[in-house]
Amino acid sequence: GNPHFAPTGGESIHNVSHRVTTAFHEIADNHKGECVAIVSHGAALAIALATLLHQDYYEWNLFQFENTSVSVLRMAPDMKLEIYNSVTHLTT
């Protein structure tokens, strides 16, 4: 598909990827050594993780999120998804 296609009033997958990954990098740069919570829609997070971890935003379908799930992405020194889609907080 065309990564620049956007539905009327919406964003293309390319634009979502750029916007969200830029924000992740800016937040990481401004909060070195800190733990930061980022809250977003599942599709935007999935596109960001696909871009950051696989360098391919079309891999976004690998990341499905339950409502209110928690994931932990370590940005530095090496990018790593440490926790993915955890909902254990809902059962305690």
Gaussian input, Z-matrix of N, CA and C with variables (Angstrom, degrees):
# hf/3-21g

backbone

0 1
 N
 C     1     B1
 C     2     B2     1     A1
 N     3     B3     2     A2     1     D1
 C     4     B4     3     A3     2     D2
 C     5     B5     4     A4     3     D3
 N     6     B6     5     A5     4     D4
 C     7     B7     6     A6     5     D5
 C     8     B8     7     A7     6     D6
 N     9     B9     8     A8     7     D7
 C    10    B10     9     A9     8     D8
 C    11    B11    10    A10     9     D9
 N    12    B12    11    A11    10    D10
 C    13    B13    12    A12    11    D11
 C    14    B14    13    A13    12    D12
 N    15    B15    14    A14    13    D13
 C    16    B16    15    A15    14    D14
 C    17    B17    16    A16    15    D15
 N    18    B18    17    A17    16    D16
 C    19    B19    18    A18    17    D17
 C    20    B20    19    A19    18    D18
 N    21    B21    20    A20    19    D19
 C    22    B22    21    A21    20    D20
 C    23    B23    22    A22    21    D21
 N    24    B24    23    A23    22    D22
 C    25    B25    24    A24    23    D23
 C    26    B26    25    A25    24    D24
 N    27    B27    26    A26    25    D25
 C    28    B28    27    A27    26    D26
 C    29    B29    28    A28    27    D27
 N    30    B30    29    A29    28    D28
 C    31    B31    30    A30    29    D29
 C    32    B32    31    A31    30    D30
 N    33    B33    32    A32    31    D31
 C    34    B34    33    A33    32    D32
 C    35    B35    34    A34    33    D33
 N    36    B36    35    A35    34    D34
 C    37    B37    36    A36    35    D35
 C    38    B38    37    A37    36    D36
 N    39    B39    38    A38    37    D37
 C    40    B40    39    A39    38    D38
 C    41    B41    40    A40    39    D39
 N    42    B42    41    A41    40    D40
 C    43    B43    42    A42    41    D41
 C    44    B44    43    A43    42    D42
 N    45    B45    44    A44    43    D43
 C    46    B46    45    A45    44    D44
 C    47    B47    46    A46    45    D45
 N    48    B48    47    A47    46    D46
 C    49    B49    48    A48    47    D47
 C    50    B50    49    A49    48    D48
 N    51    B51    50    A50    49    D49
 C    52    B52    51    A51    50    D50
 C    53    B53    52    A52    51    D51
 N    54    B54    53    A53    52    D52
 C    55    B55    54    A54    53    D53
 C    56    B56    55    A55    54    D54
 N    57    B57    56    A56    55    D55
 C    58    B58    57    A57    56    D56
 C    59    B59    58    A58    57    D57
 N    60    B60    59    A59    58    D58
 C    61    B61    60    A60    59    D59
 C    62    B62    61    A61    60    D60
 N    63    B63    62    A62    61    D61
 C    64    B64    63    A63    62    D62
 C    65    B65    64    A64    63    D63
 N    66    B66    65    A65    64    D64
 C    67    B67    66    A66    65    D65
 C    68    B68    67    A67    66    D66
 N    69    B69    68    A68    67    D67
 C    70    B70    69    A69    68    D68
 C    71    B71    70    A70    69    D69
 N    72    B72    71    A71    70    D70
 C    73    B73    72    A72    71    D71
 C    74    B74    73    A73    72    D72
 N    75    B75    74    A74    73    D73
 C    76    B76    75    A75    74    D74
 C    77    B77    76    A76    75    D75
 N    78    B78    77    A77    76    D76
 C    79    B79    78    A78    77    D77
 C    80    B80    79    A79    78    D78
 N    81    B81    80    A80    79    D79
 C    82    B82    81    A81    80    D80
 C    83    B83    82    A82    81    D81
 N    84    B84    83    A83    82    D82
 C    85    B85    84    A84    83    D83
 C    86    B86    85    A85    84    D84
 N    87    B87    86    A86    85    D85
 C    88    B88    87    A87    86    D86
 C    89    B89    88    A88    87    D87
 N    90    B90    89    A89    88    D88
 C    91    B91    90    A90    89    D89
 C    92    B92    91    A91    90    D90
 N    93    B93    92    A92    91    D91
 C    94    B94    93    A93    92    D92
 C    95    B95    94    A94    93    D93
 N    96    B96    95    A95    94    D94
 C    97    B97    96    A96    95    D95
 C    98    B98    97    A97    96    D96
 N    99    B99    98    A98    97    D97
 C   100   B100    99    A99    98    D98
 C   101   B101   100   A100    99    D99
 N   102   B102   101   A101   100   D100
 C   103   B103   102   A102   101   D101
 C   104   B104   103   A103   102   D102
 N   105   B105   104   A104   103   D103
 C   106   B106   105   A105   104   D104
 C   107   B107   106   A106   105   D105
 N   108   B108   107   A107   106   D106
 C   109   B109   108   A108   107   D107
 C   110   B110   109   A109   108   D108
 N   111   B111   110   A110   109   D109
 C   112   B112   111   A111   110   D110
 C   113   B113   112   A112   111   D111
 N   114   B114   113   A113   112   D112
 C   115   B115   114   A114   113   D113
 C   116   B116   115   A115   114   D114
 N   117   B117   116   A116   115   D115
 C   118   B118   117   A117   116   D116
 C   119   B119   118   A118   117   D117
 N   120   B120   119   A119   118   D118
 C   121   B121   120   A120   119   D119
 C   122   B122   121   A121   120   D120
 N   123   B123   122   A122   121   D121
 C   124   B124   123   A123   122   D122
 C   125   B125   124   A124   123   D123
 N   126   B126   125   A125   124   D124
 C   127   B127   126   A126   125   D125
 C   128   B128   127   A127   126   D126
 N   129   B129   128   A128   127   D127
 C   130   B130   129   A129   128   D128
 C   131   B131   130   A130   129   D129
 N   132   B132   131   A131   130   D130
 C   133   B133   132   A132   131   D131
 C   134   B134   133   A133   132   D132
 N   135   B135   134   A134   133   D133
 C   136   B136   135   A135   134   D134
 C   137   B137   136   A136   135   D135
 N   138   B138   137   A137   136   D136
 C   139   B139   138   A138   137   D137
 C   140   B140   139   A139   138   D138
 N   141   B141   140   A140   139   D139
 C   142   B142   141   A141   140   D140
 C   143   B143   142   A142   141   D141
 N   144   B144   143   A143   142   D142
 C   145   B145   144   A144   143   D143
 C   146   B146   145   A145   144   D144
 N   147   B147   146   A146   145   D145
 C   148   B148   147   A147   146   D146
 C   149   B149   148   A148   147   D147
 N   150   B150   149   A149   148   D148
 C   151   B151   150   A150   149   D149
 C   152   B152   151   A151   150   D150
 N   153   B153   152   A152   151   D151
 C   154   B154   153   A153   152   D152
 C   155   B155   154   A154   153   D153
 N   156   B156   155   A155   154   D154
 C   157   B157   156   A156   155   D155
 C   158   B158   157   A157   156   D156
 N   159   B159   158   A158   157   D157
 C   160   B160   159   A159   158   D158
 C   161   B161   160   A160   159   D159
 N   162   B162   161   A161   160   D160
 C   163   B163   162   A162   161   D161
 C   164   B164   163   A163   162   D162
 N   165   B165   164   A164   163   D163
 C   166   B166   165   A165   164   D164
 C   167   B167   166   A166   165   D165
 N   168   B168   167   A167   166   D166
 C   169   B169   168   A168   167   D167
 C   170   B170   169   A169   168   D168
 N   171   B171   170   A170   169   D169
 C   172   B172   171   A171   170   D170
 C   173   B173   172   A172   171   D171
 N   174   B174   173   A173   172   D172
 C   175   B175   174   A174   173   D173
 C   176   B176   175   A175   174   D174
 N   177   B177   176   A176   175   D175
 C   178   B178   177   A177   176   D176
 C   179   B179   178   A178   177   D177
 N   180   B180   179   A179   178   D178
 C   181   B181   180   A180   179   D179
 C   182   B182   181   A181   180   D180
 N   183   B183   182   A182   181   D181
 C   184   B184   183   A183   182   D182
 C   185   B185   184   A184   183   D183
 N   186   B186   185   A185   184   D184
 C   187   B187   186   A186   185   D185
 C   188   B188   187   A187   186   D186
 N   189   B189   188   A188   187   D187
 C   190   B190   189   A189   188   D188
 C   191   B191   190   A190   189   D189
 N   192   B192   191   A191   190   D190
 C   193   B193   192   A192   191   D191
 C   194   B194   193   A193   192   D192
 N   195   B195   194   A194   193   D193
 C   196   B196   195   A195   194   D194
 C   197   B197   196   A196   195   D195
 N   198   B198   197   A197   196   D196
 C   199   B199   198   A198   197   D197
 C   200   B200   199   A199   198   D198
 N   201   B201   200   A200   199   D199
 C   202   B202   201   A201   200   D200
 C   203   B203   202   A202   201   D201
 N   204   B204   203   A203   202   D202
 C   205   B205   204   A204   203   D203
 C   206   B206   205   A205   204   D204
 N   207   B207   206   A206   205   D205
 C   208   B208   207   A207   206   D206
 C   209   B209   208   A208   207   D207
 N   210   B210   209   A209   208   D208
 C   211   B211   210   A210   209   D209
 C   212   B212   211   A211   210   D210
 N   213   B213   212   A212   211   D211
 C   214   B214   213   A213   212   D212
 C   215   B215   214   A214   213   D213
 N   216   B216   215   A215   214   D214
 C   217   B217   216   A216   215   D215
 C   218   B218   217   A217   216   D216
 N   219   B219   218   A218   217   D217
 C   220   B220   219   A219   218   D218
 C   221   B221   220   A220   219   D219
 N   222   B222   221   A221   220   D220
 C   223   B223   222   A222   221   D221
 C   224   B224   223   A223   222   D222
 N   225   B225   224   A224   223   D223
 C   226   B226   225   A225   224   D224
 C   227   B227   226   A226   225   D225
 N   228   B228   227   A227   226   D226
 C   229   B229   228   A228   227   D227
 C   230   B230   229   A229   228   D228
 N   231   B231   230   A230   229   D229
 C   232   B232   231   A231   230   D230
 C   233   B233   232   A232   231   D231
 N   234   B234   233   A233   232   D232
 C   235   B235   234   A234   233   D233
 C   236   B236   235   A235   234   D234
 N   237   B237   236   A236   235   D235
 C   238   B238   237   A237   236   D236
 C   239   B239   238   A238   237   D237
 N   240   B240   239   A239   238   D238
 C   241   B241   240   A240   239   D239
 C   242   B242   241   A241   240   D240
 N   243   B243   242   A242   241   D241
 C   244   B244   243   A243   242   D242
 C   245   B245   244   A244   243   D243
 N   246   B246   245   A245   244   D244
 C   247   B247   246   A246   245   D245
 C   248   B248   247   A247   246   D246
 N   249   B249   248   A248   247   D247
 C   250   B250   249   A249   248   D248
 C   251   B251   250   A250   249   D249
 N   252   B252   251   A251   250   D250
 C   253   B253   252   A252   251   D251
 C   254   B254   253   A253   252   D252
 N   255   B255   254   A254   253   D253
 C   256   B256   255   A255   254   D254
 C   257   B257   256   A256   255   D255
 N   258   B258   257   A257   256   D256
 C   259   B259   258   A258   257   D257
 C   260   B260   259   A259   258   D258
 N   261   B261   260   A260   259   D259
 C   262   B262   261   A261   260   D260
 C   263   B263   262   A262   261   D261
 N   264   B264   263   A263   262   D262
 C   265   B265   264   A264   263   D263
 C   266   B266   265   A265   264   D264
 N   267   B267   266   A266   265   D265
 C   268   B268   267   A267   266   D266
 C   269   B269   268   A268   267   D267
 N   270   B270   269   A269   268   D268
 C   271   B271   270   A270   269   D269
 C   272   B272   271   A271   270   D270
 N   273   B273   272   A272   271   D271
 C   274   B274   273   A273   272   D272
 C   275   B275   274   A274   273   D273

   B1=1.4280
   B2=1.5223
   B3=1.2664
   B4=1.4597
   B5=1.5337
   B6=1.3433
   B7=1.4643
   B8=1.5270
   B9=1.3223
   B10=1.4606
   B11=1.5307
   B12=1.3396
   B13=1.4610
   B14=1.5180
   B15=1.3218
   B16=1.4547
   B17=1.5191
   B18=1.3328
   B19=1.4598
   B20=1.5281
   B21=1.2974
   B22=1.4609
   B23=1.5225
   B24=1.3181
   B25=1.4592
   B26=1.5193
   B27=1.3402
   B28=1.4621
   B29=1.5205
   B30=1.3099
   B31=1.4593
   B32=1.5198
   B33=1.3171
   B34=1.4642
   B35=1.5200
   B36=1.3295
   B37=1.4594
   B38=1.5326
   B39=1.3061
   B40=1.4637
   B41=1.5313
   B42=1.3267
   B43=1.4611
   B44=1.5309
   B45=1.3312
   B46=1.4703
   B47=1.5260
   B48=1.3190
   B49=1.4603
   B50=1.5240
   B51=1.3035
   B52=1.4565
   B53=1.5225
   B54=1.3237
   B55=1.4682
   B56=1.5240
   B57=1.3178
   B58=1.4592
   B59=1.5298
   B60=1.3274
   B61=1.4688
   B62=1.5294
   B63=1.3197
   B64=1.4705
   B65=1.5223
   B66=1.3202
   B67=1.4629
   B68=1.5299
   B69=1.3333
   B70=1.4707
   B71=1.5257
   B72=1.3283
   B73=1.4711
   B74=1.5278
   B75=1.3208
   B76=1.4695
   B77=1.5240
   B78=1.3187
   B79=1.4640
   B80=1.5275
   B81=1.3305
   B82=1.4723
   B83=1.5226
   B84=1.3168
   B85=1.4733
   B86=1.5224
   B87=1.3274
   B88=1.4635
   B89=1.5246
   B90=1.3317
   B91=1.4666
   B92=1.5240
   B93=1.3232
   B94=1.4679
   B95=1.5246
   B96=1.3399
   B97=1.4533
   B98=1.5139
   B99=1.3107
   B100=1.4654
   B101=1.5237
   B102=1.3084
   B103=1.4590
   B104=1.5276
   B105=1.3289
   B106=1.4555
   B107=1.5250
   B108=1.3148
   B109=1.4629
   B110=1.5207
   B111=1.3280
   B112=1.4646
   B113=1.5245
   B114=1.3036
   B115=1.4567
   B116=1.5158
   B117=1.3275
   B118=1.4643
   B119=1.5166
   B120=1.3106
   B121=1.4616
   B122=1.5247
   B123=1.3185
   B124=1.4569
   B125=1.5129
   B126=1.3232
   B127=1.4726
   B128=1.5249
   B129=1.3283
   B130=1.4609
   B131=1.5231
   B132=1.3289
   B133=1.4696
   B134=1.5195
   B135=1.3244
   B136=1.4649
   B137=1.5267
   B138=1.3192
   B139=1.4683
   B140=1.5177
   B141=1.3336
   B142=1.4632
   B143=1.5217
   B144=1.3375
   B145=1.4647
   B146=1.5282
   B147=1.3195
   B148=1.4657
   B149=1.5202
   B150=1.3159
   B151=1.4621
   B152=1.5175
   B153=1.3193
   B154=1.4603
   B155=1.5231
   B156=1.3356
   B157=1.4644
   B158=1.5197
   B159=1.3372
   B160=1.4634
   B161=1.5266
   B162=1.3372
   B163=1.4584
   B164=1.5399
   B165=1.3258
   B166=1.4709
   B167=1.5190
   B168=1.3331
   B169=1.4652
   B170=1.5107
   B171=1.3343
   B172=1.4659
   B173=1.5279
   B174=1.3133
   B175=1.4646
   B176=1.5351
   B177=1.3244
   B178=1.4560
   B179=1.5206
   B180=1.3196
   B181=1.4672
   B182=1.5280
   B183=1.3388
   B184=1.4667
   B185=1.5265
   B186=1.3178
   B187=1.4641
   B188=1.5247
   B189=1.3180
   B190=1.4577
   B191=1.5230
   B192=1.3127
   B193=1.4556
   B194=1.5203
   B195=1.3338
   B196=1.4576
   B197=1.5319
   B198=1.3267
   B199=1.4611
   B200=1.5231
   B201=1.2859
   B202=1.4711
   B203=1.5261
   B204=1.3204
   B205=1.4702
   B206=1.5204
   B207=1.3245
   B208=1.4599
   B209=1.5285
   B210=1.3181
   B211=1.4631
   B212=1.5209
   B213=1.3200
   B214=1.4640
   B215=1.5146
   B216=1.3268
   B217=1.4571
   B218=1.5155
   B219=1.3219
   B220=1.4667
   B221=1.5195
   B222=1.3210
   B223=1.4633
   B224=1.5210
   B225=1.3432
   B226=1.4578
   B227=1.5244
   B228=1.3076
   B229=1.4627
   B230=1.5259
   B231=1.3370
   B232=1.4636
   B233=1.5151
   B234=1.3303
   B235=1.4517
   B236=1.5286
   B237=1.3370
   B238=1.4641
   B239=1.5223
   B240=1.3162
   B241=1.4590
   B242=1.5256
   B243=1.3234
   B244=1.4600
   B245=1.5177
   B246=1.3057
   B247=1.4646
   B248=1.5204
   B249=1.3311
   B250=1.4583
   B251=1.5262
   B252=1.3173
   B253=1.4610
   B254=1.5326
   B255=1.2985
   B256=1.4676
   B257=1.5227
   B258=1.3181
   B259=1.4770
   B260=1.5296
   B261=1.3276
   B262=1.4552
   B263=1.5210
   B264=1.3166
   B265=1.4676
   B266=1.5210
   B267=1.3067
   B268=1.4653
   B269=1.5195
   B270=1.3300
   B271=1.4536
   B272=1.5213
   B273=1.3144
   B274=1.4676
   B275=1.5040
   A1=111.90
   A2=114.58
   A3=122.19
   A4=109.29
   A5=118.69
   A6=120.23
   A7=113.72
   A8=116.93
   A9=120.63
   A10=112.49
   A11=116.60
   A12=119.72
   A13=109.25
   A14=115.97
   A15=121.59
   A16=108.89
   A17=117.47
   A18=118.75
   A19=109.44
   A20=116.87
   A21=121.32
   A22=109.58
   A23=115.46
   A24=121.06
   A25=114.24
   A26=117.50
   A27=120.11
   A28=112.21
   A29=115.46
   A30=122.85
   A31=109.72
   A32=115.28
   A33=119.79
   A34=108.75
   A35=116.66
   A36=120.68
   A37=109.94
   A38=117.36
   A39=121.56
   A40=110.51
   A41=117.24
   A42=120.96
   A43=112.12
   A44=116.71
   A45=119.74
   A46=109.22
   A47=116.68
   A48=121.26
   A49=111.07
   A50=116.14
   A51=120.31
   A52=111.35
   A53=116.95
   A54=121.54
   A55=111.58
   A56=116.82
   A57=119.97
   A58=111.39
   A59=118.33
   A60=118.57
   A61=111.09
   A62=117.69
   A63=120.48
   A64=109.84
   A65=116.81
   A66=120.78
   A67=111.06
   A68=117.64
   A69=120.76
   A70=110.34
   A71=116.69
   A72=120.54
   A73=111.39
   A74=117.47
   A75=120.35
   A76=111.00
   A77=116.74
   A78=120.84
   A79=109.63
   A80=116.93
   A81=120.42
   A82=111.02
   A83=117.30
   A84=121.12
   A85=111.66
   A86=116.80
   A87=121.22
   A88=113.96
   A89=116.96
   A90=121.06
   A91=111.02
   A92=116.54
   A93=121.31
   A94=110.36
   A95=115.21
   A96=120.60
   A97=114.57
   A98=117.91
   A99=121.91
   A100=110.63
   A101=114.94
   A102=121.86
   A103=106.74
   A104=117.41
   A105=122.62
   A106=109.50
   A107=116.61
   A108=121.21
   A109=109.34
   A110=115.53
   A111=122.15
   A112=106.38
   A113=116.69
   A114=122.12
   A115=107.92
   A116=116.55
   A117=119.93
   A118=110.25
   A119=115.08
   A120=121.93
   A121=109.50
   A122=116.36
   A123=121.65
   A124=114.06
   A125=118.43
   A126=120.32
   A127=110.96
   A128=117.29
   A129=120.11
   A130=110.34
   A131=116.93
   A132=120.17
   A133=111.35
   A134=117.32
   A135=120.87
   A136=111.02
   A137=116.95
   A138=121.01
   A139=109.95
   A140=117.28
   A141=120.44
   A142=111.01
   A143=117.74
   A144=120.08
   A145=111.47
   A146=117.11
   A147=120.04
   A148=110.86
   A149=116.06
   A150=120.55
   A151=110.95
   A152=117.03
   A153=121.16
   A154=112.88
   A155=117.18
   A156=120.49
   A157=114.20
   A158=117.50
   A159=121.24
   A160=113.17
   A161=116.72
   A162=122.58
   A163=111.76
   A164=115.43
   A165=120.50
   A166=109.14
   A167=116.29
   A168=118.19
   A169=112.98
   A170=118.17
   A171=119.98
   A172=112.36
   A173=118.03
   A174=122.13
   A175=111.14
   A176=116.99
   A177=121.33
   A178=113.04
   A179=117.33
   A180=119.97
   A181=112.69
   A182=118.19
   A183=121.47
   A184=111.81
   A185=116.44
   A186=121.40
   A187=109.91
   A188=115.47
   A189=122.21
   A190=107.43
   A191=117.69
   A192=121.57
   A193=111.57
   A194=115.36
   A195=121.28
   A196=107.43
   A197=117.47
   A198=120.55
   A199=109.62
   A200=116.53
   A201=127.15
   A202=114.15
   A203=117.20
   A204=118.91
   A205=110.80
   A206=114.59
   A207=122.07
   A208=108.41
   A209=115.07
   A210=121.78
   A211=107.16
   A212=116.38
   A213=121.09
   A214=108.31
   A215=115.19
   A216=122.49
   A217=108.04
   A218=116.52
   A219=120.29
   A220=106.31
   A221=116.85
   A222=122.04
   A223=112.42
   A224=117.25
   A225=119.73
   A226=108.66
   A227=120.80
   A228=125.68
   A229=112.74
   A230=118.27
   A231=121.95
   A232=108.23
   A233=116.56
   A234=120.09
   A235=109.41
   A236=115.09
   A237=119.81
   A238=109.50
   A239=116.01
   A240=121.66
   A241=106.95
   A242=116.81
   A243=121.67
   A244=113.20
   A245=117.13
   A246=122.62
   A247=106.71
   A248=116.50
   A249=119.92
   A250=110.07
   A251=115.58
   A252=122.92
   A253=113.45
   A254=117.32
   A255=121.07
   A256=110.04
   A257=114.97
   A258=120.96
   A259=110.47
   A260=116.73
   A261=120.31
   A262=112.28
   A263=117.64
   A264=120.71
   A265=112.14
   A266=118.11
   A267=121.64
   A268=112.52
   A269=117.59
   A270=120.85
   A271=112.59
   A272=117.27
   A273=119.14
   A274=111.10
   D1=168.62
   D2=-179.96
   D3=-83.27
   D4=113.30
   D5=-177.40
   D6=-67.43
   D7=-11.18
   D8=-179.45
   D9=-100.84
   D10=-1.50
   D11=176.77
   D12=-68.02
   D13=134.61
   D14=175.58
   D15=-134.20
   D16=131.94
   D17=174.89
   D18=-65.22
   D19=159.13
   D20=179.27
   D21=-53.33
   D22=124.33
   D23=179.17
   D24=78.94
   D25=3.89
   D26=-177.21
   D27=-116.72
   D28=-171.24
   D29=-179.38
   D30=-116.26
   D31=150.67
   D32=173.87
   D33=-77.62
   D34=161.25
   D35=176.96
   D36=-62.14
   D37=-34.94
   D38=177.13
   D39=-61.99
   D40=-46.84
   D41=-179.09
   D42=-66.62
   D43=-40.17
   D44=177.53
   D45=-62.02
   D46=-46.92
   D47=179.75
   D48=-57.35
   D49=-48.86
   D50=-178.34
   D51=-63.12
   D52=-46.16
   D53=-177.88
   D54=-62.74
   D55=-47.58
   D56=-173.71
   D57=-76.13
   D58=-42.40
   D59=179.66
   D60=-68.10
   D61=-34.53
   D62=174.51
   D63=-60.93
   D64=-43.90
   D65=178.45
   D66=-62.63
   D67=-43.40
   D68=178.26
   D69=-57.85
   D70=-47.30
   D71=-178.86
   D72=-65.25
   D73=-40.96
   D74=178.70
   D75=-63.93
   D76=-43.20
   D77=178.77
   D78=-63.08
   D79=-45.59
   D80=179.44
   D81=-61.55
   D82=-42.21
   D83=179.94
   D84=-65.08
   D85=-36.03
   D86=-177.78
   D87=-84.45
   D88=-8.08
   D89=-176.56
   D90=-135.74
   D91=44.21
   D92=-179.63
   D93=-54.69
   D94=131.55
   D95=177.65
   D96=78.37
   D97=-0.26
   D98=-179.06
   D99=-104.26
   D100=159.48
   D101=172.92
   D102=-99.64
   D103=125.07
   D104=-175.11
   D105=-125.47
   D106=135.96
   D107=175.66
   D108=-92.18
   D109=132.57
   D110=174.76
   D111=-121.74
   D112=127.33
   D113=-179.46
   D114=-116.77
   D115=130.85
   D116=-176.35
   D117=-159.06
   D118=177.16
   D119=173.74
   D120=-72.86
   D121=147.81
   D122=-178.12
   D123=-57.78
   D124=-41.90
   D125=-178.14
   D126=-64.96
   D127=-41.92
   D128=178.94
   D129=-64.33
   D130=-42.01
   D131=177.41
   D132=-65.20
   D133=-40.35
   D134=179.62
   D135=-63.44
   D136=-42.52
   D137=178.17
   D138=-64.57
   D139=-41.07
   D140=178.65
   D141=-63.38
   D142=-47.24
   D143=-179.85
   D144=-63.30
   D145=-40.61
   D146=178.44
   D147=-61.61
   D148=-40.70
   D149=179.55
   D150=-69.05
   D151=-47.70
   D152=-175.95
   D153=-70.17
   D154=-39.41
   D155=-174.37
   D156=-94.46
   D157=-27.36
   D158=-176.17
   D159=-120.77
   D160=-2.94
   D161=-177.89
   D162=54.39
   D163=32.23
   D164=-179.42
   D165=-153.14
   D166=103.23
   D167=-177.30
   D168=-64.41
   D169=-18.19
   D170=176.74
   D171=-71.93
   D172=-7.30
   D173=175.08
   D174=-84.77
   D175=8.28
   D176=-175.58
   D177=-57.56
   D178=-27.69
   D179=-178.42
   D180=-69.36
   D181=-7.89
   D182=174.47
   D183=-73.58
   D184=-15.19
   D185=-174.23
   D186=-117.64
   D187=106.54
   D188=177.59
   D189=-115.72
   D190=133.14
   D191=-175.39
   D192=-116.43
   D193=134.54
   D194=170.31
   D195=-75.38
   D196=153.43
   D197=175.59
   D198=-58.84
   D199=135.16
   D200=179.27
   D201=65.00
   D202=15.67
   D203=179.25
   D204=-69.38
   D205=160.43
   D206=179.84
   D207=-119.10
   D208=133.19
   D209=173.42
   D210=-129.70
   D211=149.92
   D212=178.99
   D213=-124.25
   D214=118.95
   D215=177.33
   D216=-112.68
   D217=117.33
   D218=174.21
   D219=-86.79
   D220=123.63
   D221=-176.94
   D222=-88.04
   D223=-32.01
   D224=-175.85
   D225=-146.51
   D226=151.77
   D227=4.86
   D228=-76.32
   D229=-26.91
   D230=176.12
   D231=-121.20
   D232=132.25
   D233=-179.04
   D234=-68.57
   D235=129.18
   D236=-179.23
   D237=-153.34
   D238=134.74
   D239=173.95
   D240=-85.82
   D241=102.34
   D242=-173.64
   D243=-84.48
   D244=-36.66
   D245=176.13
   D246=-133.79
   D247=137.23
   D248=-178.07
   D249=-131.74
   D250=123.13
   D251=169.20
   D252=57.32
   D253=38.51
   D254=-179.47
   D255=-77.86
   D256=134.23
   D257=175.43
   D258=-124.10
   D259=21.56
   D260=-179.09
   D261=-60.74
   D262=-27.33
   D263=178.71
   D264=-65.23
   D265=-17.41
   D266=-179.95
   D267=-81.89
   D268=-15.96
   D269=-176.40
   D270=-104.58
   D271=-0.69
   D272=-178.48
   D273=-108.77

